[in-house]
């Protein structure tokens, strides 16, 4: 992949960081996600659902709680973007199964948006026990199956392929892997950070600044920007616009969980390999590349089509969702010390501010009417108060 990138630079000049990141992660032959995608203890990074089942269970509760607050519509599409190994969907489906009586009159289906053939194969095994069939006759759905609990699951390569309808979207550690452009403020105005070959060392890459402004500096820098270094992910902007349009038109909600900031951080682009930081420019395709999500940019990109909540810290969201109560129940039900220790260890990983508790954030998109009641002109006193949004307020446990 390094040689391929060097040839590209020699032919057409330095690459944007976005082009470099896209090649390193999703190049069809040598990209990190297309080839391996190392999630879990043996991989290059570990995600919350891999640490504890409680994480996914509470997210499952969030969706059901929002579905109920919105009047229990009779269809429920759960759409996950970049589902990893399928662990999170598996935990959510377990909750749906436990609350089957609540969802009994509702037509539930799962729609996974996944570009990696390797990961979709793993998801298929995890969620259906391997009972999946490829679907060559219909272009948009490339694979389908039935979950162990009897819910239909469909796989797509692009969010645009997911059928319209009342949908709940989930993006957990999805936006942080989308390609970013990097910009630096200079005396001569904004310049884009590019990837070039180091003239001293052949076949080694280095960062350089564009000699003049680029189309990206013209288009992606907000006029009111105060930082000196900015990362922008236009692809995330496009996806946010799509989600906001779908939710405005068909109802539903979206939950985004990722590490990020609210428009305050500058240089967050980094690589991970074997759970250690890795130089982003060395050995492309062998490490996971990531950048913190700028939630202020995501909020701007909804163009006020929906209400947004958050970002709030993961530990606050999970606490509001009742993680402490759930932990107590699991501890009481576990027979052996090893299981108890594992539960406490994973709780600490998710909640400790030094670990994932503070660096991960939750952010939600909801239809405006979910938080603002339409005026009832005739009988204002008959308004029932709107139920609070779970996770962002304390969950009221009946």
C-alpha positions as CSV (number, residue, x, y, z in Angstrom):
1,X,0.0,0.0,0.0
2,X,2.9,2.4,0.8
3,X,4.3,1.8,-2.7
4,X,0.9,2.4,-4.3
5,X,0.6,5.7,-2.3
6,X,4.1,6.8,-3.3
7,X,3.3,6.1,-7.0
8,X,0.2,8.1,-6.6
9,X,2.0,11.1,-5.1
10,X,4.7,11.0,-7.8
11,X,2.1,10.9,-10.5
12,X,-0.4,13.6,-9.2
13,X,1.3,15.4,-6.2
14,X,0.6,15.3,-2.4
15,X,-2.5,13.6,-1.1
16,X,-5.1,15.2,1.2
17,X,-5.2,13.5,4.6
18,X,-8.7,12.4,3.7
19,X,-7.4,10.5,0.5
20,X,-4.6,9.0,2.6
21,X,-7.0,7.9,5.3
22,X,-9.5,6.4,2.8
23,X,-6.8,4.4,1.1
24,X,-5.2,3.2,4.4
25,X,-8.6,2.1,5.8
26,X,-10.7,0.9,2.8
27,X,-8.4,0.3,-0.2
28,X,-10.0,-2.9,-1.7
29,X,-6.8,-4.9,-1.7
30,X,-4.7,-3.6,1.2
31,X,-7.0,-1.4,3.4
32,X,-7.0,-2.0,7.1
33,X,-10.8,-2.7,7.4
34,X,-11.1,-4.6,4.1
35,X,-8.3,-6.9,5.0
36,X,-8.5,-7.4,8.7
37,X,-10.4,-5.0,11.0
38,X,-8.8,-6.0,14.3
39,X,-11.5,-5.4,17.0
40,X,-11.2,-7.1,20.4
41,X,-8.5,-8.3,22.7
42,X,-6.4,-9.9,20.0
43,X,-6.9,-6.9,17.6
44,X,-5.7,-3.3,17.5
45,X,-8.5,-1.7,19.5
46,X,-11.4,-2.7,21.8
47,X,-14.9,-1.2,21.8
48,X,-17.4,-0.8,24.7
49,X,-19.7,-3.6,23.6
50,X,-16.8,-6.0,23.5
51,X,-16.1,-5.1,27.2
52,X,-19.5,-5.5,28.6
53,X,-22.9,-6.8,27.6
54,X,-24.5,-4.1,29.8
55,X,-23.5,-1.4,27.3
56,X,-25.6,-2.8,24.5
57,X,-28.4,-3.7,26.8
58,X,-28.8,-0.1,28.0
59,X,-28.7,1.1,24.4
60,X,-31.5,-1.4,23.6
61,X,-33.5,0.1,26.5
62,X,-32.9,3.6,25.1
63,X,-34.4,2.6,21.7
64,X,-37.4,1.0,23.3
65,X,-37.9,3.9,25.7
66,X,-37.9,6.4,22.7
67,X,-40.2,4.1,20.7
68,X,-42.7,4.2,23.6
69,X,-42.3,8.0,24.0
70,X,-43.2,8.4,20.4
71,X,-46.4,6.5,20.7
72,X,-45.3,2.9,19.8
73,X,-45.4,3.0,16.0
74,X,-46.0,-0.4,14.4
75,X,-42.7,-0.7,12.5
76,X,-39.3,-0.4,14.0
77,X,-36.2,-0.5,11.8
78,X,-32.9,-0.7,13.7
79,X,-30.2,0.6,11.4
80,X,-26.6,0.3,12.6
81,X,-23.7,2.0,10.7
82,X,-20.5,0.1,10.8
83,X,-21.6,-2.7,13.2
84,X,-18.1,-4.0,14.0
85,X,-18.4,-7.7,14.9
86,X,-22.2,-7.4,15.6
87,X,-21.7,-7.6,19.4
88,X,-23.7,-4.4,20.0
89,X,-26.7,-5.5,17.8
90,X,-26.6,-8.9,19.5
91,X,-26.9,-7.3,22.9
92,X,-29.7,-5.0,21.7
93,X,-31.6,-7.9,20.2
94,X,-31.4,-9.8,23.5
95,X,-33.1,-6.9,25.2
96,X,-35.8,-6.8,22.4
97,X,-36.3,-10.5,23.0
98,X,-36.6,-10.1,26.8
99,X,-39.2,-7.3,26.2
100,X,-40.9,-9.2,23.4
101,X,-44.3,-8.6,25.1
102,X,-43.8,-4.8,24.8
103,X,-42.8,-5.1,21.1
104,X,-45.3,-7.8,20.3
105,X,-47.5,-5.7,17.9
106,X,-44.5,-4.1,16.3
107,X,-42.7,-5.2,13.1
108,X,-39.0,-5.2,14.0
109,X,-36.2,-5.5,11.5
110,X,-32.4,-4.9,11.5
111,X,-30.5,-3.2,8.8
112,X,-26.7,-3.2,8.9
113,X,-24.5,-0.8,6.8
114,X,-21.1,-2.5,6.4
115,X,-18.5,-2.1,3.7
116,X,-16.1,-4.8,5.0
117,X,-16.7,-8.3,3.6
118,X,-14.7,-9.8,6.4
119,X,-16.7,-8.1,9.1
120,X,-20.1,-8.8,7.6
121,X,-19.2,-12.5,7.6
122,X,-18.4,-12.3,11.3
123,X,-21.6,-10.3,12.0
124,X,-23.6,-13.0,10.1
125,X,-22.1,-15.8,12.2
126,X,-22.7,-13.9,15.4
127,X,-26.2,-12.7,14.8
128,X,-27.8,-15.6,12.9
129,X,-25.5,-18.5,13.8
130,X,-24.4,-18.6,10.2
131,X,-27.8,-18.8,8.6
132,X,-27.3,-16.0,6.0
133,X,-27.6,-16.1,2.3
134,X,-26.0,-13.8,-0.2
135,X,-28.6,-11.8,-2.2
136,X,-27.3,-11.3,-5.7
137,X,-30.6,-10.5,-7.4
138,X,-31.3,-7.4,-5.4
139,X,-28.5,-4.8,-5.8
140,X,-28.8,-2.9,-2.6
141,X,-29.1,-5.7,-0.1
142,X,-26.0,-7.9,-0.5
143,X,-26.8,-10.4,2.2
144,X,-29.7,-11.3,4.4
145,X,-30.6,-13.6,7.3
146,X,-32.8,-14.2,10.4
147,X,-31.5,-13.5,13.9
148,X,-31.5,-16.3,16.5
149,X,-34.6,-14.6,17.9
150,X,-36.4,-14.6,14.6
151,X,-35.8,-11.0,13.5
152,X,-35.0,-10.4,9.8
153,X,-31.5,-8.8,9.2
154,X,-30.3,-7.1,6.0
155,X,-26.8,-5.9,4.9
156,X,-26.1,-2.9,2.8
157,X,-23.0,-1.1,1.6
158,X,-24.4,2.4,1.8
159,X,-26.9,4.1,4.1
160,X,-28.8,5.3,1.0
161,X,-29.7,1.7,0.3
162,X,-31.6,1.3,3.5
163,X,-35.4,1.4,2.8
164,X,-37.2,4.5,4.0
165,X,-39.5,4.2,7.0
166,X,-39.7,4.7,10.7
167,X,-36.1,4.0,11.8
168,X,-33.8,4.2,14.8
169,X,-30.2,4.7,13.8
170,X,-27.1,3.8,15.7
171,X,-23.5,4.9,15.0
172,X,-21.1,3.6,17.6
173,X,-17.5,4.3,16.9
174,X,-18.5,4.9,13.3
175,X,-17.8,8.6,12.6
176,X,-14.2,8.5,14.1
177,X,-13.0,6.3,11.2
178,X,-14.3,8.5,8.4
179,X,-11.7,10.4,6.4
180,X,-10.8,13.9,7.6
181,X,-9.2,17.0,6.0
182,X,-6.7,18.8,8.2
183,X,-6.1,22.5,8.1
184,X,-3.5,24.9,9.6
185,X,-3.9,28.6,10.1
186,X,-0.8,30.5,8.8
187,X,0.1,34.2,8.3
188,X,-1.1,33.8,4.7
189,X,-4.5,32.4,5.7
190,X,-5.7,28.7,5.9
191,X,-3.6,26.0,4.4
192,X,-4.4,22.3,4.0
193,X,-2.2,19.7,5.6
194,X,-1.1,17.2,2.9
195,X,0.8,13.9,2.7
196,X,3.9,13.9,0.6
197,X,7.0,11.8,0.1
198,X,10.0,12.8,2.2
199,X,12.7,14.0,-0.2
200,X,15.5,12.9,2.3
201,X,14.1,9.3,2.7
202,X,12.6,7.7,-0.4
203,X,9.4,5.6,0.4
204,X,8.8,7.5,3.6
205,X,5.8,9.8,3.9
206,X,5.6,13.2,5.7
207,X,3.1,16.0,6.3
208,X,3.5,19.2,4.3
209,X,1.3,22.4,4.0
210,X,-0.4,23.3,0.7
211,X,1.4,26.2,-0.9
212,X,-1.9,28.0,-1.4
213,X,-5.5,27.5,-0.4
214,X,-7.2,24.3,-1.7
215,X,-10.9,23.6,-2.6
216,X,-11.2,22.1,0.8
217,X,-9.9,25.2,2.7
218,X,-12.4,27.3,0.6
219,X,-15.3,25.0,1.4
220,X,-14.9,23.4,4.8
221,X,-13.6,26.2,7.2
222,X,-16.4,28.0,9.0
223,X,-15.9,31.8,8.8
224,X,-16.3,32.1,12.6
225,X,-13.5,29.5,13.3
226,X,-11.2,30.5,16.2
227,X,-8.9,27.5,16.4
228,X,-5.5,27.5,14.6
229,X,-5.7,23.8,13.6
230,X,-8.9,22.2,12.4
231,X,-10.0,18.7,11.3
232,X,-13.2,18.5,9.2
233,X,-14.9,15.3,8.1
234,X,-17.2,16.2,5.1
235,X,-18.4,12.6,4.8
236,X,-19.7,12.8,8.4
237,X,-21.5,16.0,7.4
238,X,-23.2,14.3,4.5
239,X,-24.3,11.3,6.6
240,X,-25.6,13.7,9.3
241,X,-27.7,15.6,6.7
242,X,-29.1,12.2,5.5
243,X,-30.0,11.1,9.0
244,X,-31.6,14.4,9.8
245,X,-33.7,14.3,6.6
246,X,-34.8,10.7,7.2
247,X,-35.8,11.5,10.8
248,X,-37.6,14.7,9.8
249,X,-39.6,12.9,7.1
250,X,-40.2,9.4,8.6
251,X,-39.7,9.9,12.4
252,X,-37.4,7.8,14.6
253,X,-34.2,8.9,16.2
254,X,-30.4,8.5,15.9
255,X,-27.9,7.8,18.7
256,X,-24.2,8.5,18.1
257,X,-21.6,7.3,20.5
258,X,-18.0,8.2,19.9
259,X,-15.0,9.9,21.3
260,X,-15.0,13.5,20.4
261,X,-15.3,17.1,21.5
262,X,-17.6,20.0,21.0
263,X,-15.5,22.0,18.6
264,X,-12.6,22.6,21.0
265,X,-9.9,20.2,20.1
266,X,-7.4,20.6,17.3
267,X,-5.0,17.8,16.3
268,X,-6.6,14.4,17.2
269,X,-5.6,12.3,14.1
270,X,-3.8,9.1,15.4
271,X,-3.2,5.4,14.7
272,X,-3.6,2.3,16.8
273,X,-1.9,-1.0,16.4
274,X,-1.9,-3.8,19.0
275,X,-3.6,-1.4,21.5
276,X,-0.7,1.0,21.2
277,X,-0.4,4.4,19.5
278,X,1.1,4.0,16.0
279,X,2.6,6.6,13.7
280,X,-0.2,7.5,11.2
281,X,2.2,7.7,8.2
282,X,4.2,4.5,8.8
283,X,3.1,1.2,7.2
284,X,-0.4,2.4,6.0
285,X,-3.0,-0.4,6.0
286,X,-1.6,-2.1,9.0
287,X,-3.1,0.2,11.7
288,X,-6.5,1.6,12.6
289,X,-6.6,5.4,11.9
290,X,-9.0,7.6,13.7
291,X,-9.8,11.2,14.7
292,X,-12.0,12.6,17.4
293,X,-15.5,13.5,16.2
294,X,-16.4,17.2,16.2
295,X,-19.9,17.2,17.6
296,X,-20.3,20.9,17.0
297,X,-19.8,20.2,13.3
298,X,-22.3,17.3,13.3
299,X,-24.9,19.6,15.0
300,X,-24.4,22.2,12.3
301,X,-24.8,19.7,9.6
302,X,-28.3,18.7,10.8
303,X,-29.3,22.2,9.6
304,X,-31.9,22.3,12.4
305,X,-34.0,19.7,10.6
306,X,-34.0,17.8,13.9
307,X,-33.4,18.5,17.6
308,X,-29.9,17.5,18.8
309,X,-29.1,16.5,22.4
310,X,-25.6,16.2,23.8
311,X,-22.8,15.5,23.6
312,X,-22.8,14.2,27.1
313,X,-20.1,12.0,28.7
314,X,-20.5,8.2,28.4
315,X,-20.5,7.8,32.2
316,X,-23.4,10.3,32.6
317,X,-25.4,8.7,29.8
318,X,-25.0,5.2,31.2
319,X,-25.7,6.4,34.8
320,X,-28.9,8.0,33.6
321,X,-29.8,4.7,31.8
322,X,-29.5,2.8,35.1
323,X,-26.2,1.0,34.7
324,X,-25.7,0.9,38.5
325,X,-28.9,-0.9,39.0
326,X,-28.2,-3.4,36.2
327,X,-24.7,-4.1,37.6
328,X,-26.2,-4.9,41.1
329,X,-28.6,-7.4,39.5
330,X,-25.9,-9.1,37.5
331,X,-23.6,-9.2,40.6
332,X,-26.4,-10.8,42.7
333,X,-27.1,-13.4,39.9
334,X,-23.4,-14.3,39.3
335,X,-22.3,-17.4,41.2
336,X,-18.5,-17.2,41.0
337,X,-15.8,-14.6,41.9
338,X,-14.3,-14.6,38.4
339,X,-17.6,-13.4,36.8
340,X,-18.1,-10.8,39.6
341,X,-14.5,-9.5,39.1
342,X,-15.1,-9.3,35.3
343,X,-18.3,-7.4,35.8
344,X,-16.7,-4.8,38.1
345,X,-13.6,-4.5,35.8
346,X,-15.8,-3.9,32.8
347,X,-18.0,-1.4,34.7
348,X,-14.8,0.5,35.6
349,X,-13.6,0.5,32.0
350,X,-16.9,2.0,30.8
351,X,-17.4,4.5,33.7
352,X,-14.0,5.6,35.0
353,X,-13.3,9.1,33.8
354,X,-9.6,8.1,33.3
355,X,-10.7,5.2,31.0
356,X,-13.7,5.5,28.7
357,X,-16.1,7.4,31.0
358,X,-15.1,10.9,29.9
359,X,-13.5,10.5,26.5
360,X,-16.6,8.9,25.0
361,X,-19.7,10.9,24.3
362,X,-23.4,10.3,23.4
363,X,-25.2,12.5,21.0
364,X,-28.8,12.2,19.8
365,X,-31.0,13.4,16.9
366,X,-34.7,13.5,17.5
367,X,-37.7,15.0,15.6
368,X,-38.6,18.5,16.9
369,X,-42.0,17.4,18.1
370,X,-40.4,14.9,20.5
371,X,-39.3,17.8,22.7
372,X,-41.7,20.6,21.7
373,X,-45.4,19.9,21.9
374,X,-47.6,21.2,19.1
375,X,-49.9,23.8,20.5
376,X,-53.3,22.6,21.5
377,X,-55.2,25.9,21.1
378,X,-58.5,24.7,22.4
379,X,-57.5,23.2,25.8
380,X,-54.0,24.2,26.8
381,X,-54.5,22.5,30.2
382,X,-55.0,19.1,28.6
383,X,-51.3,19.0,27.6
384,X,-49.6,16.0,29.1
385,X,-45.9,16.7,29.8
386,X,-43.5,15.1,27.3
387,X,-41.6,12.2,28.7
388,X,-37.9,13.0,29.3
389,X,-35.4,11.6,26.9
390,X,-33.7,8.6,28.6
391,X,-29.9,8.9,29.0
392,X,-29.9,12.6,28.6
393,X,-32.2,12.9,31.6
394,X,-32.5,10.3,34.3
395,X,-34.4,7.2,33.2
396,X,-37.7,7.0,35.1
397,X,-37.9,3.3,36.2
398,X,-41.5,2.3,36.5
